[in-house]
Amino acid sequence: MRLNVNIRESHQILLDSLANPEKSHKQLFDNSRLTFSEAMAKLFQRVNPHIDVGQRSPQVFGEELLDYRNYLEMGVEVNRGSEGWLQAESGALSTGEAIGTGQSILLMVIQSWEEESRRLRSKDIVPCRLLFLDEAARLDAKSIATLFELCERLNMQLLIAAPENISQRRAPPINWCVRYSKTTNTCT
């Protein structure tokens, strides 16, 4: 599985404009009649005159510009063996592929937060990485083994909600385990 991420060209132009101190957009942000969101929308229109923003008000469009998710185009591809790399559609992913995709994105975000925290604090802090997984009953034995291996390699602690498909004998050695059974309403 691989993740393709690209910055939208129009948004890159906006970021470049904001990063350039010589640009004449300072008056937009100094204008007391404009909110920050409205100033962002007007700057976007100024640096991207070829793009129609539709009927959205500058306030609404400016708020969209403050959401980092709008700056990225993300695509997930899955290697299907002889078929090669195929664009993954959300409904076409297997359970393992969907979990793997979400987890890989999450791990990248967590790792970048940890690195930024180390940089800001100038300390080598050991992270407390917790991974919560619900509905693990849909995972097969190989997927469960892969999950345990991943957590061990990345020094993560796993909290997993799984009914009877994960037994003590199938799980790797762990410090402690609490199992709750909905059918008998008991913890072991």
C-alpha positions in Angstrom: 0.0 0.0 0.0 1.2 3.5 -0.7 0.0 7.0 0.0 0.3 9.7 -2.6 0.1 13.2 -1.3 0.2 16.4 -3.3 -0.3 20.0 -2.4 -3.0 21.6 -4.6 -1.3 24.1 -6.9 -3.7 27.0 -6.1 -3.1 26.5 -2.4 0.7 26.3 -2.9 0.5 29.7 -4.7 -1.3 31.0 -1.6 1.3 29.6 0.8 4.1 31.0 -1.3 2.4 34.4 -1.3 2.1 34.4 2.4 5.7 33.4 2.9 7.0 36.2 0.7 7.4 39.3 2.8 7.8 41.5 -0.3 4.2 40.8 -1.5 1.7 43.6 -1.1 -0.9 41.7 0.8 -0.2 43.2 4.2 -2.9 45.8 3.8 -5.5 42.9 3.6 -4.6 41.7 7.1 -4.2 45.2 8.5 -7.7 46.1 7.4 -9.9 46.3 10.5 -13.1 45.8 8.4 -12.0 42.3 7.3 -11.8 39.2 9.4 -8.7 37.0 9.1 -10.8 34.5 7.1 -12.0 37.2 4.7 -8.5 38.5 4.2 -7.3 34.9 3.4 -10.2 34.6 0.9 -9.4 37.9 -0.8 -5.7 37.0 -1.0 -6.5 33.6 -2.5 -8.6 35.4 -5.2 -5.9 37.9 -5.8 -3.2 35.3 -6.4 -5.5 32.8 -8.2 -7.7 35.1 -10.4 -8.4 32.2 -12.8 -10.3 30.2 -10.1 -14.0 30.7 -9.6 -14.9 30.4 -5.9 -18.6 30.2 -6.6 -21.3 31.8 -4.4 -19.4 31.3 -1.2 -19.0 34.4 0.9 -15.4 35.5 1.7 -15.9 34.5 5.3 -17.0 31.0 4.5 -14.4 30.5 1.8 -11.7 32.0 4.1 -12.6 29.5 6.8 -12.2 26.6 4.3 -8.7 28.0 3.6 -7.8 27.7 7.2 -8.5 23.9 7.1 -5.2 22.2 6.2 -7.1 19.2 4.7 -8.2 21.4 1.8 -4.5 22.0 0.8 -3.8 18.3 0.1 -4.9 15.8 -2.5 -4.4 12.3 -1.1 -4.8 9.0 -2.8 -4.2 5.5 -1.7 -2.9 2.8 -4.0 -2.9 -0.9 -3.2 -0.6 -3.4 -4.9 -2.8 -6.2 -6.1 0.0 -8.5 -7.3 -0.2 -9.1 -11.0 -2.6 -6.2 -11.5 0.0 -3.8 -10.1 -0.8 -0.6 -8.2 -4.5 0.3 -8.3 -6.3 3.3 -6.9 -8.0 2.3 -3.8 -11.6 3.3 -3.4 -13.1 3.3 0.1 -15.7 0.7 -0.7 -13.2 -1.5 -2.6 -10.7 -1.9 0.2 -10.5 -5.0 2.2 -10.8 -4.6 6.0 -7.0 -5.1 6.4 -6.3 -2.6 3.7 -8.6 0.0 5.2 -7.2 -0.4 8.7 -3.6 -0.4 7.3 -4.3 2.8 5.4 -5.7 4.6 8.4 -3.0 3.3 10.6 -0.2 4.3 8.3 -1.5 7.9 8.1 -2.0 8.0 11.9 1.5 6.7 12.6 3.0 9.4 10.3 1.0 12.1 12.2 2.0 10.8 15.6 5.7 10.5 14.6 5.7 14.1 13.3 4.1 15.3 16.5 6.8 13.5 18.6 9.6 14.9 16.5 8.2 18.4 16.8 7.7 18.0 20.5 11.4 16.9 20.9 12.5 19.8 18.8 10.5 22.4 20.8 11.4 21.0 24.2 15.0 20.1 23.3 14.5 16.9 25.2 14.6 13.3 24.1 11.2 12.3 25.5 10.1 8.7 25.3 6.7 8.8 23.7 3.7 6.9 25.2 2.2 5.4 22.0 -1.2 3.9 22.5 -3.1 2.2 19.8 -6.8 1.5 20.3 -8.4 -0.9 17.9 -12.1 -1.7 17.9 -13.9 -4.4 16.0 -10.8 -6.6 15.8 -13.2 -9.6 15.3 -13.1 -8.8 11.6 -9.3 -9.5 11.4 -7.9 -12.8 10.5 -5.1 -14.5 12.3 -2.4 -13.1 9.9 -3.7 -9.6 10.3 -3.7 -9.9 14.1 -0.1 -11.2 14.1 0.9 -8.3 11.8 -0.7 -5.9 14.2 1.1 -7.3 17.2 4.4 -7.3 15.3 3.9 -3.7 14.3 3.2 -2.6 17.8 6.3 -4.4 19.1 8.5 -2.8 16.4 7.2 0.7 17.0 7.2 0.4 20.8 3.4 0.9 20.9 1.0 -0.3 23.5 -2.1 -2.0 22.1 -5.6 -1.8 23.6 -7.7 -4.0 21.5 -11.4 -4.7 21.6 -11.8 -8.2 20.3 -14.2 -11.0 21.2 -13.2 -14.6 21.0 -11.0 -14.4 17.9 -7.9 -13.3 19.9 -7.1 -15.8 22.6 -4.1 -15.9 24.9 -2.5 -18.6 22.9 -2.7 -16.6 19.6 -1.4 -13.4 21.0 2.3 -12.8 21.5 3.7 -12.7 25.1 2.3 -9.6 26.8 2.6 -8.1 30.3 -1.1 -8.4 31.1 -4.4 -8.9 29.4 -8.0 -8.3 30.4 -10.7 -10.0 28.4 -14.3 -9.0 28.6 -17.0 -11.2 27.3 -20.3 -9.6 26.3 -22.0 -12.9 26.2 -21.2 -13.8 29.8 -20.7 -10.2 31.0 -17.4 -11.2 32.8 -13.8 -10.1 32.8 -10.9 -12.6 32.9 
